[in-house]
Amino acid sequence: MKTLSLAVLAVMSASTGGAQVPLTLDTSFRATRFVNSGFMDVLPLDDGSVLATGYMISIDQCCSGIPYSFFRLLPNGDLDESWTTNGGYGPINPSGDYYYLNIDGFPLRYFQSTGELDPTFEPLFENDDHPGLNNGNGGDIFVQADGKVLCTGDHLIVEQWGQNAPGWYSLLQVNTDGILDSTFDYRQTNGVIWTLEPTTQGRLLVSGVYSTYEGQPAGRILRIWPDGSLDTTFHTDIIKGYASVLEELPDGRILAGGQFVFPNEPDTMHLIRLLPNGTLDSTFNNHTEYNHLPQWSFGDFSHSLRAILPLPDGTMMVGGDFTHINGQLRRGVALLDTAGNLLNTAFTGEGCGLWHDFNSTSMYSGLTDISLAPDGSIFVCGFFKGFDDGLVSDTSMTFIAKLHGLSVGIHETAATQKRGSLLVLPNPANTQVSFRYRLLEPVKEGYIRLVDALGHEVMRLPLHDAHGESMLDTRHFANGNYTAQLINADLPVASQKLILQ
C-alpha cells in the first residue's frame, strides 16, 4: 500500500473534512525528544496525558542530560517537565493514591498527584540488613487490594524470616510499609518467575524459566492463589520458553505471548491460546509463524511477542520484536482475528522504524506495550524511530505513538450521536453492581464490558434486549478504578467510571 507523507495527508484532511481511519497514526500526538534507549510501558490517563516508563531514557534539551525512566507526556506528546521523575522501568501499576513501578522485581511507590517518589517505601533498601535481602533476577510485581505487593523473580534472603528459611525464593510479599511480610509463605522454583498477571476470581497467572514449583513438576505457565498455593485445576505442558505477556479473556480462556515448546510439537510457538484448564486451545491458530529477519543467533528464541490488546470488534493487536508473520512484513505490530490469523486490514506498512542504542550499531525495533486509552484511542510504545502503519508514516515518532481507535473514520458521525445510556449503581461498590442500560437502536452483538486501570478487559456481559439491567458479583475483582463500557455494533455507546472498594 502506498505510504502518504504528512504534508499530503494534511492537504487531504483539509479537503475531505479530516476523516480519520481506525488503527492509523494520530499525528496530533508527536513525541520526538527522546534520544535513547526505549519505552517499556504506557498508561493513558483520563485527561489525555500519558505516563510512560523506559530504561535510562535521555531527553533532548532536558534534565541536564541525566537519563530518566518515568515520565508524563502532554496530550500533544510533548514532555511534561513539571512532572518527570526517575524510577523503575517496568509496568505502571495504579493503586489508590500511588503508582507502583517495578525495579529488579520489587516495587517503588510514587504519588499520583506529583510523580514524586514515596521515600517511606523502598523495599530493596529496607530489607537489606534484615532479613538480608539480595535480589538476583528481578521479575514482576502485583499490587493487591490491601496494598501489599507480590514480587517475583529469583531472590535470596539470608536470615530466617517468619516461617521462611534462608534461601532463594521466586514469590515473596511486601507489606504496605515496604518490609518483607514474615507471615507470608514464600514460594520456591528451581529457576525464575518472570511474569505475573492477575485474573478473575482472585487468581494469578505466573510464567518463567523453571521446571518445579514448591518441589513439584510444573509447566512454564501456572495459575496460583494470592497465598502462592497452586490452582490444581490448571495445568500446562510447556517444557521450554515462557510467557512475556498473559491476557485472560472474558470467557476464561488465556492468550499468552512469548516462546513456547510443547512435547511432540515441532514448532516454537509465539502466540497461543489456552483453555481455562490450561490445555492448548485447538480452535486457535497456535502455529502462526513469527520470525525475525535477518535471523539472530538464538533462532526462534531470539524474538518474542510482548504485547496483546483484544479490541472491541473481536480482533486483537499484537506487538513484539518480530519482523514477519507467516512470511509477510509486520515489523513489531500486527492485527489478528479472534482465531489468531493475520489480517491485512491494518499495519501493512513498514511498522516500527529501525533503531540502535547510542553504544551500538546493531539495528532493531519492536513494541513492548499496547494500551487502550479512556477515549478509545490506542497507544503503542517500545524501541523504534518512526512508525509506518501502511497509510500514514511519520519518521520522527520516537518510542511512543498514538493510533486512532475503532470509532473514527466512517463511523465518526454515528459515534458522536447519542446512541444510548449506561448507569452503574452503587458506585463505589464492594460486593455487587448493577448496570442499567438503554440503547436507542436495535441490539447488534451488544455487550457491557469492564476495563481495569491498565486498559485490560476483565469482564464482558452480552446484551439480549435494547434496555434492561445486568447484575455483576464484584467480590472476585481487585479493588481499584474501572471503566464500564456499553458497546453495540462494535462501537462505544456510553461509559461510566466504577470504583470497587
C-alpha positions in Angstrom: 0.0 0.0 0.0 1.3 3.4 -0.9 2.5 5.5 2.1 1.3 9.1 2.2 3.6 11.8 3.6 2.4 14.1 6.4 2.1 17.0 4.0 -0.1 15.2 1.6 -2.2 13.9 4.5 -2.7 17.4 5.8 -4.0 18.5 2.4 -6.3 15.5 2.2 -7.6 16.2 5.7 -8.3 19.8 4.8 -10.2 18.8 1.6 -12.1 15.8 3.0 -13.2 17.2 6.3 -10.4 15.5 8.3 -11.8 11.9 8.0 -9.7 9.5 10.1 -9.0 5.8 9.6 -9.1 3.4 12.6 -5.7 2.0 13.7 -3.7 4.6 11.8 -1.3 7.2 13.3 -2.8 10.1 15.1 -0.2 12.7 14.2 -1.7 15.3 16.7 0.4 13.3 19.2 4.1 13.6 18.5 6.9 12.5 20.8 10.2 13.4 19.3 12.6 14.5 22.1 13.7 11.1 23.4 17.2 10.1 22.4 17.6 6.6 23.8 17.1 3.8 24.9 13.3 2.8 24.6 10.0 2.6 26.4 8.7 -0.4 28.4 5.1 0.6 29.4 2.5 3.2 28.7 -0.6 4.2 30.7 -3.1 6.7 29.1 -4.9 8.9 31.6 -8.4 10.4 31.6 -7.2 14.0 30.9 -5.4 12.9 27.6 -1.9 12.9 29.1 0.1 9.7 29.1 2.5 8.1 31.6 5.4 6.1 30.3 8.4 4.2 31.6 11.7 3.2 30.0 15.2 2.3 30.8 17.7 5.2 31.2 16.0 7.5 28.7 17.9 10.5 27.6 15.7 13.5 26.7 16.8 16.3 24.3 17.1 19.7 26.0 16.0 18.5 29.3 17.1 17.3 32.7 20.8 18.3 32.4 21.5 15.3 30.3 20.6 12.9 33.2 18.8 9.8 31.9 15.3 9.2 33.3 12.8 6.3 33.4 9.4 7.6 34.4 7.6 10.5 32.6 4.3 12.1 31.9 3.6 13.3 28.4 1.1 16.0 27.5 -1.9 15.3 25.2 0.2 16.5 22.2 3.1 14.2 23.0 5.5 16.8 24.5 7.2 16.1 27.8 5.6 17.5 30.9 8.8 18.8 32.5 6.9 19.7 35.7 6.2 16.0 36.5 9.1 14.0 35.0 10.9 11.9 37.6 13.1 8.8 37.9 12.2 5.3 39.0 11.5 1.8 37.9 11.2 0.8 34.3 8.5 -1.8 34.1 4.7 -1.8 34.0 2.9 1.1 35.7 0.6 -0.2 38.5 -2.0 2.4 39.7 -3.4 1.7 43.1 -5.1 4.2 45.5 -3.1 7.4 45.6 0.0 5.8 44.2 1.7 4.5 41.1 3.8 1.4 41.7 6.8 0.7 39.4 9.0 -2.4 39.2 12.7 -2.2 39.8 14.5 -5.5 39.9 11.4 -7.4 40.9 10.4 -5.1 43.8 8.1 -2.1 43.9 8.8 1.6 44.1 5.9 3.9 45.0 5.1 7.3 43.6 2.5 9.9 44.5 0.0 10.1 41.6 -0.5 13.8 42.1 3.1 14.9 41.7 5.1 11.9 40.4 7.4 12.1 43.4 8.9 9.0 45.0 7.5 8.0 48.4 10.7 7.9 50.5 8.9 5.8 53.2 8.6 2.8 50.9 11.8 1.3 49.5 11.8 -2.5 49.9 15.2 -3.1 48.3 16.9 -0.9 51.0 14.6 -1.5 54.0 15.2 -5.3 53.8 18.9 -5.1 53.3 20.0 -5.6 56.9 17.2 -7.9 57.9 16.4 -10.4 56.6 19.4 -9.8 54.3 17.5 -9.5 51.0 19.6 -9.9 47.9 17.8 -9.6 44.6 19.1 -12.0 41.9 16.8 -11.9 38.9 14.0 -9.3 39.1 10.6 -10.5 37.9 7.2 -8.8 38.2 5.0 -7.2 40.8 1.3 -7.1 41.6 -0.3 -4.6 44.0 -3.2 -6.3 45.9 -6.3 -4.6 47.2 -4.9 -4.3 50.7 -1.8 -2.5 49.5 0.6 -5.5 49.9 2.7 -6.3 46.9 3.5 -9.7 45.4 7.0 -9.9 44.0 8.5 -12.5 41.6 11.9 -13.3 40.3 14.8 -15.1 42.0 15.7 -13.5 45.3 17.8 -14.5 48.3 17.1 -14.0 52.0 20.0 -14.8 54.3 18.1 -15.0 57.6 15.1 -16.9 58.9 12.1 -14.7 58.4 8.9 -15.9 60.0 8.3 -19.4 58.6 10.7 -18.8 55.7 14.2 -20.4 56.0 17.2 -18.7 54.4 17.3 -19.5 50.7 16.3 -18.5 47.2 12.6 -17.6 46.5 10.6 -16.9 43.4 7.5 -15.4 45.0 7.6 -13.1 48.1 5.3 -10.5 49.6 6.0 -6.9 50.7 3.9 -5.2 53.4 2.5 -1.7 53.0 5.5 -0.2 54.8 7.9 -1.9 52.4 9.1 -4.6 54.8 9.0 -8.2 53.6 5.9 -9.9 55.0 7.1 -12.5 57.5 3.7 -14.1 57.8 3.6 -14.9 54.0 4.7 -18.4 52.9 7.4 -17.6 50.3 7.4 -19.9 47.2 10.4 -21.5 45.5 11.1 -22.7 42.0 14.3 -24.1 40.6 14.6 -21.1 38.3 12.9 -17.7 37.9 9.3 -16.4 37.7 9.4 -13.5 35.2 5.7 -12.7 34.6 2.8 -12.2 37.0 -0.7 -11.4 35.8 -3.9 -11.1 37.8 -7.1 -12.8 36.6 -10.6 -13.2 37.8 -11.7 -15.0 41.0 -8.6 -13.6 42.8 -6.2 -15.9 41.0 -2.9 -15.0 39.2 -1.0 -16.4 36.3 2.7 -16.8 36.5 5.3 -17.8 34.0 9.1 -18.1 33.9 12.0 -20.4 33.4 11.7 -23.4 35.8 10.6 -27.0 35.9 9.5 -27.2 39.5 7.3 -25.2 41.8 7.5 -25.9 45.5 9.4 -29.1 44.6 6.7 -30.4 42.3 7.0 -30.7 38.4 5.5 -27.6 36.9 4.7 -26.2 33.4 6.0 -22.9 32.3 2.6 -21.2 32.9 1.0 -21.7 36.3 -2.1 -20.4 38.0 -1.9 -19.6 41.7 -3.9 -18.2 44.5 -2.9 -15.0 46.3 -1.2 -17.0 49.1 1.0 -18.6 46.4 -0.6 -22.0 46.5 -1.1 -23.7 43.2 -4.5 -23.8 41.5 -4.6 -27.5 40.8 -7.4 -27.1 38.2 -4.9 -25.5 35.8 -2.0 -27.3 34.1 0.2 -26.6 31.1 2.6 -28.9 29.3 5.1 -26.2 28.2 8.6 -27.6 28.6 10.7 -24.7 27.3 10.3 -20.9 27.0 7.9 -18.7 29.0 5.2 -16.1 28.6 6.2 -12.4 28.3 2.6 -11.4 28.3 -0.6 -13.0 29.5 -4.2 -11.9 28.9 -7.3 -13.6 30.3 -10.3 -13.3 28.1 -13.9 -12.8 29.4 -14.7 -16.5 28.7 -11.8 -17.7 30.9 -9.5 -18.6 28.0 -6.0 -17.2 28.1 -3.8 -15.6 25.4 -0.1 -16.0 26.0 2.7 -14.4 24.1 6.4 -15.4 24.3 8.2 -18.5 23.3 6.7 -22.0 23.9 7.8 -25.5 23.2 5.3 -28.4 23.9 6.1 -32.1 23.9 5.8 -33.7 20.5 5.3 -30.3 18.8 8.0 -29.4 16.2 7.5 -25.7 16.3 8.4 -23.0 18.7 5.1 -21.1 19.2 4.9 -17.4 20.0 1.2 -16.8 20.5 -1.0 -19.4 22.0 -4.5 -19.6 23.5 -5.2 -21.8 26.4 -8.5 -23.2 27.7 -9.5 -22.3 31.3 -7.8 -25.5 32.5 -4.5 -24.8 30.7 -5.0 -27.1 27.8 -3.9 -25.8 24.4 -6.9 -24.5 22.5 -7.0 -26.4 19.2 -9.5 -23.9 17.7 -6.8 -21.2 17.8 -4.0 -20.8 15.2 -1.3 -21.6 17.7 1.2 -22.4 14.9 1.3 -18.9 13.2 4.9 -18.3 12.3 6.5 -15.2 13.9 10.0 -14.6 12.6 12.8 -12.0 12.9 14.7 -11.5 9.6 17.6 -11.5 9.4 17.6 -14.2 12.0 19.5 -13.6 15.2 21.8 -16.1 16.8 19.2 -17.8 19.1 16.8 -18.5 16.3 13.1 -18.8 17.4 14.2 -17.8 20.9 15.8 -14.5 19.8 12.4 -12.7 19.4 9.2 -12.7 21.2 5.6 -11.5 21.3 5.4 -9.0 24.2 2.0 -7.2 24.0 -1.6 -8.2 23.3 -4.6 -5.9 23.2 -8.1 -7.5 22.4 -10.2 -5.0 20.6 -14.0 -4.4 21.0 -14.7 -5.8 17.4 -13.2 -9.2 18.3 -9.8 -8.6 16.6 -6.6 -8.2 18.5 -3.4 -6.1 18.2 -0.1 -7.8 19.0 3.3 -6.4 19.3 6.8 -7.6 19.8 10.3 -7.7 18.3 9.3 -9.9 15.3 9.6 -8.6 11.7 7.5 -11.1 9.8 4.3 -13.1 10.4 3.7 -16.1 8.1 6.3 -14.6 5.7 4.5 -11.1 5.5 6.3 -8.0 6.7 4.9 -6.9 10.1 7.7 -5.1 11.9 6.7 -5.1 15.5 2.9 -4.8 15.2 0.0 -6.7 13.6 -3.7 -7.1 13.6 -5.1 -10.6 14.1 -8.6 -12.1 14.0 -10.1 -13.8 17.0 -8.6 -17.2 16.0 -5.1 -15.7 15.7 -5.0 -15.4 11.9 -3.1 -12.5 10.4 -5.4 -9.7 8.9 -4.4 -7.4 6.1 -6.8 -4.6 7.1 -4.2 -2.7 9.2 -0.5 -2.4 9.8 0.6 -3.3 6.3 3.4 -0.8 6.1 6.9 -0.8 7.4 5.7 -0.8 11.0 8.2 0.2 13.7 11.2 2.1 12.3 14.7 0.7 13.0 16.7 2.0 15.9 20.0 1.5 17.6 21.4 2.3 21.0 23.9 5.1 21.5 26.7 2.5 22.2 25.7 0.1 19.4 25.3 0.0 15.6 23.0 -3.0 15.6 19.6 -2.1 14.2 16.4 -3.4 15.7 12.9 -2.3 16.6 9.6 -3.5 18.2 6.8 -2.9 20.7 6.7 -3.6 24.4 3.2 -2.4 25.2 -0.2 -1.6 23.6 -2.7 0.2 25.7 -6.3 1.4 25.2 -7.0 5.0 26.3 -10.2 6.1 28.0 -11.3 7.9 24.9 -10.9 4.7 22.7 -7.6 5.7 21.1 -4.6 3.3 21.3 -1.1 3.9 22.4 1.9 1.8 21.4 5.4 2.0 22.8 8.7 0.2 22.5 12.0 0.6 20.7 11.5 2.4 17.4 12.4 5.6 15.4 9.5 6.3 13.1 6.2 4.5 12.6 4.5 3.5 9.3 1.1 1.8 9.5 0.7 1.4 5.8 -1.4 4.6 5.3 0.3 7.2 7.5 4.0 7.4 8.1 6.0 9.7 10.5 9.7 9.1 10.6 10.1 11.3 13.8 7.9 9.3 16.2 10.3 8.0 18.9 9.5 5.1 21.3 5.7 6.0 21.5 2.9 6.6 19.1 -0.9 7.2 19.3 -3.3 5.4 17.0 -6.9 6.3 16.1 -9.4 3.9 17.8 -12.1 1.9 16.1 -14.8 4.6 16.5 -13.3 7.1 14.0 -13.4 7.3 10.2 -16.6 6.2 8.6 -18.2 5.7 12.0 -17.4 9.2 13.2 -20.9 10.6 12.7 -22.6 7.7 14.4 -20.1 7.7 17.2 -20.8 11.3 18.1 -24.5 10.9 18.2 -26.3 9.9 21.4 -27.0 6.2 20.9 -27.8 5.1 24.4 -27.0 5.4 28.1 -25.4 3.5 31.0 -25.9 3.8 34.7 -23.8 2.0 37.3 -25.1 1.5 40.8 -23.9 1.6 43.5 -20.7 3.5 42.8 -18.4 2.9 44.7 -19.3 -0.7 45.1 -17.9 -3.6 47.1 -19.9 -6.8 46.6 -22.4 -6.3 43.7 -23.0 -3.8 41.0 -26.0 -3.1 38.7 -25.6 -2.0 35.1 -28.7 -0.2 33.9 -28.6 0.4 30.1 -30.7 1.7 27.3 -29.9 1.5 23.6 -31.6 3.9 21.1 -31.1 1.3 18.3 -31.5 -2.4 17.8 -29.1 -4.7 19.6 -26.4 -5.9 17.3 -23.8 -8.0 19.2 -24.1 -5.6 22.1 -22.4 -6.1 25.4 -21.2 -4.3 28.6 -17.5 -4.7 29.4 -15.4 -3.8 32.4 -11.9 -2.4 31.8 -9.3 -2.0 34.5 -7.0 0.9 35.0 -4.4 -0.6 32.7 -6.9 -1.0 29.9 -7.3 -4.7 30.3 -10.8 -6.1 29.7 -11.7 -8.1 32.8 -15.4 -8.9 32.2 -18.0 -8.9 29.4 -21.8 -9.3 29.7 -23.7 -9.9 26.4 -26.9 -7.9 25.8 -30.2 -9.5 24.7 -32.5 -6.5 24.8 -32.2 -2.9 23.9 -32.7 -1.9 27.5 -32.5 -3.6 30.8 -30.4 -4.3 33.9 -27.5 -6.7 34.3 -26.0 -7.6 37.7 -22.4 -8.5 38.5 -20.8 -10.1 41.5 -17.7 -8.0 42.1 -16.2 -9.9 45.0 -13.7 -11.7 42.8 -12.3 -8.4 41.3 -9.4 -6.5 42.9 -10.3 -3.1 44.4 -9.5 -0.1 42.2 -10.7 2.1 39.4 -12.5 0.6 36.4 -14.5 1.8 33.4 -17.8 0.2 32.4 -18.4 0.5 28.7 -21.6 -0.1 26.7 -20.8 -1.4 23.2 -23.1 -2.0 20.3 -22.3 -2.9 16.7 -18.6 -2.7 17.5 -19.0 0.9 18.6 -18.8 2.5 22.0 -22.2 3.9 23.1 -21.7 5.1 26.7 -19.2 4.6 29.6 -19.0 5.3 33.3 -16.2 5.1 35.8 -16.6 2.5 38.6 -14.8 2.3 41.9 -14.5 -1.1 43.6 -13.5 -1.0 47.3 
